[in-house]
């Protein structure tokens, strides 16, 4: 008979005997794979001990290698080369006037069509066009404005970054959740299963080799693109369970926010968002409830599709390594090398693409220097590539957007069958 252990004893075992961080202990105890047994099974709420040990192995704190001198020197040399570039050219690492112009354009693409819809009440086809334009504006604002601001890369002034990072509320999503999921978990544990939520199980989509393979994944290279469009819609709802999870893990407190207050603020913001985007057209225009709901869903699908595709082309493509966390948590490579191996650039010669996606086609540079504004990434990419060559490290790049998309589809096929 399999040995069981109560949740209380499991908590004390991890905290006292294994010396784990309280946040990590909580994360393990709320993991679905523990399969908590009903009280009547063993008299108390308990789990199978072998299940507990398996989850502990997968969830152990990741530590990047700092002993390999040759690879560690890559990080040091690269940082010096990048700093020299900014010094020699007398450049700021933050936004310039071109970035401010882009900010105005992207937010306008979202806001102006909404004003036209509400005030002019145009015919069906014009309305559909304006709704699609709003979706493009949401994606553009997220990629070109919010993303830099939440990383603190838009301005040296915190209040500017805070305000522009708050443009995420225009999508009905919560900035704190994004900061924890993206800035902390994704950027620290890129493509590491069980740690990087961006490559965790996404329902009918398998994005990492360590995620259990199911029959539904076989043709994911076809149906994935429909589900990509649900990204922002699902995030609007998932912000709630995600925030509760982050509270239990102690991650919200590390951001110096009070969990209950943040939850209340999030509820108020979402109600305000829905009241404006759905409620206002119903009050001041002639659109029916069905028309407004369909327009709302279409807008978010367009935004979610664009955002999902652009982000996936950086990490779920050929050449971008997917990592299984070692049992002892000690990674083979140091942090900068890990980022280089798990990320890919694409279409870096296209000025238009770079402008439209907020430099997210330069994800290698972004992962290595997230606090530098994306307007600098193209120039930095040549420095990163040259430095990588000096240390015999690969630099993964796809020549065009479509070659990256083709590589992503191939990767989806592989992940859907093996």
Helices and strands as residue ranges (DSSP letters): E 4-6, H 7-12, I 13-17, H 22-29, G 32-34, H 39-42, E 46-48, H 49-59, H 69-88, H 97-120, H 124-141, I 142-146, H 147-150, H 158-165, G 166-171, H 175-178, I 179-186, H 187-188, G 197-199, G 215-217, H 220-228, H 231-249, H 251-254, H 259-274, I 275-279, H 280-284, H 289-315, H 335-341, E 345-346, H 351-356, H 363-368, G 374-376, H 377-390, E 397-398, H 401-417
